[in-house]
Amino acid sequence: LELKRMSVRKDYRGRGLSKALCGEVLRFARARGYEAVVLSTSMVQVAAQRLYEGQGFRKVGTYSPSLLATLLCFQVFRYRCDLPSRA
């Protein structure tokens, strides 16, 4: 399952909503038998990186999305959270 473009409006940040949303995605995926949840976030999204790592995601790769990004040393990080089977 891929988590894409999760965002919380600025006025509502810092209230645990992102953590709750992320947890719900993981519960949803686990309940439906997915093996993992994957996502991408940029190097400048430090708060997002901390959130995902705190939820059990691990960084599994990096890439530059364009030639310009490569020249600017801009990277996107790939994350993965493996979900244990219910066996």
C-alpha angles and dihedrals in degrees: 000000000000122000109210132187102346109180138165121204112257094245090058099046120114093038098097095257095125091050091049093048092048091048090051091052090052092049091047092051094044092049091053095049101253114159095215147354117231132190143162129225133172128253091249094058094085095155090052091050091053091048094051094044089050089054093054102268118140128202109252103171150347135221141171110237096213144007090261090052089051091051090049092045090239114158139188117213123218117214132191133191113195114214117214115235119244093238 
